[in-house]
Amino acid sequence: MSPNAKGALLALLAFGIFSTHDVVVKILGGLYSPFQIVFFSVLLSFPLAMVMMMRDAKPGTLVPVHPWWLALRTVAAVVTGVSVFYAFSVLPLAQVYAILFAAPLLITILAIPVLGETVRLRRWLAVLVGLAGVMVVLRPGSTELTLGHLAALAAAIGGALASIVVRKIGNEERPVVMLLYPMMVNFVLMAAALPFVYVPMPIEHLGLLAVIATFAWFASRLVIAAYQAGEAAIIAPMQYSQIVWASIFGYVFFDEVIDQATAIGAGIIIASGMYIVLRESRSGTSQNTPVLRTRSRSETATTPRVSLFMRIAGKTPPRQED
């Protein structure tokens, strides 16, 4: 098997596991507040996170070099985690994915003011087409926009912002610092909200929370292995396979059927995102590669930035990460 084929298969498996993770989130989201789900998910993720963080041999303290940028990244990560968990609980899976797929488009836009990236006409057109696809999914004016739709949009924006901040300060900030602060703030804020939303959980539901944490970390490891095996231009588009899993899981577990507008809009968003990925895979097209190199999915309480783990393991150059 060629390295690219191996990497693609590993990525497909990883995103299939991520989608299964989201099914469990949706099941629990129908019973509990997203604040409660995020709290226990972070709590159960800490042991796995500590194992990864212990591998960081880079000397230094946990004091951030860029506290304000790190604060912005932390806020974006917290908003993304709560928003995406809520969106999964109230919207069809495929619709949430379609909106989240707009994150690479937003990363390309944010790279202009934050990184000084030059976006040429073709990529601008791809971004505009992709954002039009988001409007097709949302159908403003013809359908009622709910808090779930706003939450999915907030997750896409927050995920893009967190990603671009990692690119901005990643050369100077320790990966452990960028991993630990969002987890700690998530834990503290969710713990503060917990008394107001807490519902007692039976042991089997706590087990499902453990499944969420385990699936997220195992899938992240598979994504890392995929990028180590194959080219980024081959691996990055595999994230769009989640729409297939969403269609299958949504129908089997929740009686969800993708409507025509969601299917068309998702197709437009995916096509524009893949075009940007392919454009940026060409040498010299993008100085900062805002979508590549380790593009996976929006960061949540259980799914930190994959590129940070790759940096800890010394597997990816600092200038080629996301």
C-alpha positions as CSV (number, residue, x, y, z in Angstrom):
1,M,0.0,0.0,0.0
2,S,1.3,3.4,-0.9
3,P,1.9,6.0,1.9
4,N,-0.9,8.2,0.5
5,A,-3.3,5.3,0.4
6,K,-2.4,4.3,3.9
7,G,-2.8,7.9,5.2
8,A,-6.1,8.3,3.5
9,L,-7.5,5.0,5.0
10,L,-6.2,6.1,8.5
11,A,-7.9,9.4,8.1
12,L,-11.2,7.9,6.9
13,L,-11.1,5.6,10.0
14,A,-10.3,8.6,12.3
15,F,-13.2,10.7,11.0
16,G,-15.5,7.7,11.2
17,I,-14.6,7.4,14.9
18,F,-15.1,11.2,15.3
19,S,-18.6,10.9,13.8
20,T,-19.4,8.0,16.2
21,H,-18.2,10.3,19.0
22,D,-20.6,12.9,17.8
23,V,-23.5,10.4,17.8
24,V,-22.8,9.8,21.5
25,V,-22.7,13.6,22.1
26,K,-26.1,13.9,20.4
27,I,-27.6,11.2,22.5
28,L,-26.4,12.7,25.7
29,G,-27.3,16.2,24.5
30,G,-30.9,15.2,24.4
31,L,-30.7,14.5,28.2
32,Y,-28.2,16.9,29.7
33,S,-27.0,20.5,29.3
34,P,-23.9,21.0,27.1
35,F,-22.2,22.5,30.1
36,Q,-22.5,19.3,32.0
37,I,-21.4,17.2,29.1
38,V,-18.3,19.4,28.5
39,F,-17.4,19.4,32.2
40,F,-17.3,15.6,32.5
41,S,-15.7,15.2,29.0
42,V,-12.9,17.5,30.0
43,L,-12.5,15.8,33.4
44,L,-12.3,12.3,31.7
45,S,-9.9,13.7,29.1
46,F,-7.3,14.9,31.6
47,P,-5.5,11.6,32.1
48,L,-5.1,11.1,28.3
49,A,-4.0,14.8,27.9
50,M,-1.4,14.4,30.7
51,V,0.2,11.4,28.9
52,M,0.5,13.4,25.7
53,M,1.8,16.5,27.5
54,M,4.5,14.6,29.3
55,R,6.1,13.9,26.0
56,D,6.9,17.5,25.4
57,A,10.7,17.7,26.0
58,K,10.9,21.4,25.1
59,P,12.3,23.3,28.1
60,G,10.4,26.2,29.6
61,T,7.6,27.1,32.1
62,L,3.8,27.1,31.8
63,V,3.9,30.9,31.7
64,P,2.6,32.0,28.2
65,V,4.9,34.1,26.0
66,H,1.8,35.7,24.4
67,P,-0.8,35.9,27.1
68,W,-3.3,38.0,25.1
69,W,-3.2,35.7,22.1
70,L,-3.4,32.7,24.3
71,A,-6.4,34.2,26.1
72,L,-8.1,34.8,22.7
73,R,-7.4,31.2,21.7
74,T,-8.7,29.9,25.0
75,V,-12.0,31.9,24.7
76,A,-12.4,30.6,21.1
77,A,-11.8,27.0,22.2
78,V,-14.3,27.3,25.1
79,V,-17.0,28.8,22.8
80,T,-16.4,26.2,20.2
81,G,-16.7,23.3,22.6
82,V,-20.0,24.3,24.2
83,S,-21.4,25.5,20.9
84,V,-20.7,22.4,18.9
85,F,-22.0,20.1,21.6
86,Y,-25.2,22.1,21.8
87,A,-25.5,22.2,18.0
88,F,-25.2,18.4,17.7
89,S,-27.9,17.9,20.4
90,V,-30.5,20.0,18.6
91,L,-29.7,19.9,14.8
92,P,-29.4,17.0,12.3
93,L,-25.9,15.7,12.2
94,A,-25.4,16.5,8.5
95,Q,-26.6,20.0,9.0
96,V,-24.1,20.7,11.8
97,Y,-21.2,19.2,9.7
98,A,-22.2,21.3,6.7
99,I,-21.9,24.5,8.8
100,L,-18.7,23.4,10.5
101,F,-17.1,22.7,7.1
102,A,-17.1,26.5,6.6
103,A,-14.2,26.7,9.2
104,P,-11.4,26.3,6.6
105,L,-13.0,29.1,4.6
106,L,-13.0,31.4,7.6
107,I,-9.4,30.4,8.4
108,T,-8.4,31.6,4.9
109,I,-10.1,35.0,5.6
110,L,-8.6,35.4,9.1
111,A,-5.2,34.7,7.8
112,I,-5.2,38.0,6.0
113,P,-5.3,40.4,9.0
114,V,-3.7,38.0,11.5
115,L,-0.9,36.4,9.5
116,G,-0.5,38.9,6.7
117,E,-1.5,36.2,4.2
118,T,-2.1,37.3,0.6
119,V,-5.3,35.7,-0.8
120,R,-5.5,35.9,-4.6
121,L,-8.6,36.1,-6.7
122,R,-9.2,32.4,-7.2
123,R,-9.1,31.6,-3.5
124,W,-11.3,34.6,-2.8
125,L,-13.9,33.3,-5.2
126,A,-13.7,29.8,-3.6
127,V,-14.3,31.4,-0.2
128,L,-17.3,33.4,-1.4
129,V,-18.7,30.3,-3.1
130,G,-18.3,28.3,0.1
131,L,-20.0,31.0,2.2
132,A,-22.8,31.0,-0.3
133,G,-23.1,27.3,0.4
134,V,-23.5,28.1,4.1
135,M,-26.4,30.4,3.2
136,V,-28.0,27.6,1.1
137,V,-27.8,25.3,4.2
138,L,-29.2,28.0,6.5
139,R,-31.9,29.3,4.1
140,P,-32.5,32.6,5.9
141,G,-35.9,33.9,5.3
142,S,-37.4,30.5,4.2
143,T,-36.8,28.6,7.4
144,E,-36.6,29.6,11.0
145,L,-33.0,30.0,12.2
146,T,-32.7,28.5,15.7
147,L,-30.2,28.8,18.5
148,G,-28.7,25.5,17.2
149,H,-27.9,27.1,13.9
150,L,-26.2,30.1,15.6
151,A,-24.3,27.6,17.9
152,A,-23.0,25.8,14.8
153,L,-21.9,29.1,13.2
154,A,-20.2,30.1,16.5
155,A,-18.4,26.8,16.6
156,A,-17.1,27.3,13.0
157,I,-16.0,30.8,13.8
158,G,-14.4,29.8,17.1
159,G,-12.6,26.8,15.6
160,A,-11.2,29.0,12.8
161,L,-10.1,31.6,15.3
162,A,-8.4,29.1,17.6
163,S,-6.6,27.6,14.6
164,I,-5.3,30.9,13.3
165,V,-4.0,31.9,16.7
166,V,-2.1,28.6,16.9
167,R,-0.5,29.6,13.6
168,K,0.3,33.1,14.9
169,I,2.1,32.1,18.1
170,G,2.9,28.5,17.5
171,N,6.6,29.1,16.8
172,E,7.2,30.8,20.2
173,E,4.6,29.2,22.5
174,R,5.0,25.8,24.0
175,P,2.4,23.3,22.7
176,V,1.8,22.2,26.3
177,V,0.8,25.7,27.2
178,M,-1.6,26.0,24.3
179,L,-3.1,22.6,25.2
180,L,-3.4,23.1,28.9
181,Y,-4.9,26.6,29.3
182,P,-8.1,25.9,27.2
183,M,-8.6,22.6,29.1
184,M,-8.2,24.3,32.5
185,V,-10.5,27.2,31.7
186,N,-13.1,24.9,30.2
187,F,-13.0,22.8,33.4
188,V,-13.3,25.8,35.7
189,L,-16.1,27.6,33.7
190,M,-18.1,24.4,33.3
191,A,-17.7,23.6,37.0
192,A,-19.0,27.0,37.8
193,A,-22.1,26.5,35.6
194,L,-22.6,22.9,36.7
195,P,-24.7,23.6,39.9
196,F,-27.3,25.5,37.8
197,V,-27.7,22.7,35.2
198,Y,-26.7,19.5,36.9
199,V,-28.9,16.4,36.4
200,P,-27.8,13.2,38.1
201,M,-26.3,10.8,35.7
202,P,-26.5,7.0,35.9
203,I,-23.4,5.0,35.6
204,E,-24.1,4.0,32.0
205,H,-24.2,7.6,30.9
206,L,-20.9,8.3,32.7
207,G,-19.6,5.4,30.7
208,L,-20.8,7.1,27.5
209,L,-18.9,10.2,28.5
210,A,-15.8,8.1,28.9
211,V,-16.5,6.7,25.4
212,I,-16.6,10.3,24.1
213,A,-13.2,11.1,25.6
214,T,-11.6,7.9,24.5
215,F,-13.0,8.1,20.9
216,A,-11.8,11.7,20.6
217,W,-8.2,11.0,21.6
218,F,-8.0,7.7,19.7
219,A,-9.3,9.4,16.5
220,S,-6.8,12.3,17.1
221,R,-4.0,9.7,17.2
222,L,-5.1,8.2,13.9
223,V,-5.2,11.6,12.3
224,I,-1.6,12.2,13.4
225,A,-0.6,8.8,12.0
226,A,-2.4,9.7,8.7
227,Y,-0.4,12.9,8.3
228,Q,2.8,11.1,9.1
229,A,2.0,8.5,6.4
230,G,0.7,10.6,3.6
231,E,0.7,14.1,2.0
232,A,-1.4,16.8,3.6
233,A,-3.2,17.5,0.3
234,I,-4.5,13.9,0.3
235,I,-5.3,13.7,4.0
236,A,-7.0,17.0,4.7
237,P,-10.0,16.5,2.4
238,M,-10.8,13.2,4.2
239,Q,-12.5,15.3,6.9
240,Y,-15.4,15.7,4.5
241,S,-16.2,12.0,4.8
242,Q,-18.0,12.9,8.0
243,I,-21.0,14.0,5.9
244,V,-21.3,10.4,4.7
245,W,-21.2,9.1,8.3
246,A,-23.7,11.8,9.3
247,S,-26.1,10.7,6.7
248,I,-25.8,7.0,7.8
249,F,-25.8,7.6,11.5
250,G,-28.5,10.3,11.3
251,Y,-30.8,7.9,9.5
252,V,-30.1,4.8,11.6
253,F,-30.2,6.4,15.1
254,F,-32.3,9.5,14.8
255,D,-34.5,9.1,11.7
256,E,-32.8,12.1,10.1
257,V,-32.9,12.5,6.3
258,I,-30.8,15.1,4.6
259,D,-33.0,17.6,2.8
260,Q,-32.2,19.0,-0.6
261,A,-30.9,22.4,0.6
262,T,-28.5,20.8,3.1
263,A,-27.2,18.4,0.5
264,I,-26.7,21.1,-2.1
265,G,-25.1,23.5,0.4
266,A,-22.8,20.9,1.8
267,G,-21.7,20.0,-1.7
268,I,-20.9,23.6,-2.5
269,I,-19.0,24.1,0.8
270,I,-17.0,20.8,0.4
271,A,-16.1,21.7,-3.2
272,S,-14.8,25.1,-2.3
273,G,-12.9,23.8,0.7
274,M,-11.2,21.1,-1.4
275,Y,-10.3,23.7,-4.0
276,I,-8.6,25.8,-1.4
277,V,-6.7,22.7,0.0
278,L,-5.5,21.8,-3.5
279,R,-4.5,25.4,-4.3
280,E,-2.5,25.7,-1.0
281,S,-0.8,22.4,-1.6
282,R,1.1,23.9,-4.5
283,S,4.5,25.3,-3.5
284,G,4.6,29.1,-3.2
285,T,0.8,29.6,-3.4
286,S,0.4,30.2,0.3
287,Q,3.2,31.5,2.6
288,N,1.4,30.4,5.8
289,T,-0.8,27.5,4.5
290,P,-3.8,28.5,6.6
291,V,-5.8,25.3,5.9
292,L,-2.9,22.8,5.6
293,R,-0.9,21.1,7.1
294,T,-2.8,19.3,9.8
295,R,-6.4,20.3,9.2
296,S,-8.8,18.0,11.0
297,R,-11.9,19.4,12.6
298,S,-13.0,22.1,14.9
299,E,-11.4,22.0,18.3
300,T,-13.7,20.9,21.2
301,A,-13.3,20.1,24.8
302,T,-12.4,16.5,23.9
303,T,-10.6,17.2,20.6
304,P,-7.7,19.6,21.0
305,R,-5.6,20.8,18.0
306,V,-4.0,17.8,16.3
307,S,-1.0,19.9,15.2
308,L,-0.1,20.6,18.8
309,F,0.3,16.9,19.4
310,M,2.4,16.6,16.3
311,R,4.6,19.3,17.5
312,I,5.0,17.7,20.9
313,A,6.1,14.5,19.1
314,G,8.4,16.5,16.8
315,K,6.6,15.3,13.7
316,T,5.7,18.5,11.8
317,P,7.6,21.7,11.1
318,P,6.4,24.7,13.1
319,R,5.5,26.7,10.0
320,Q,3.3,24.0,8.5
321,E,0.6,23.3,11.0
322,D,-3.0,24.1,11.7
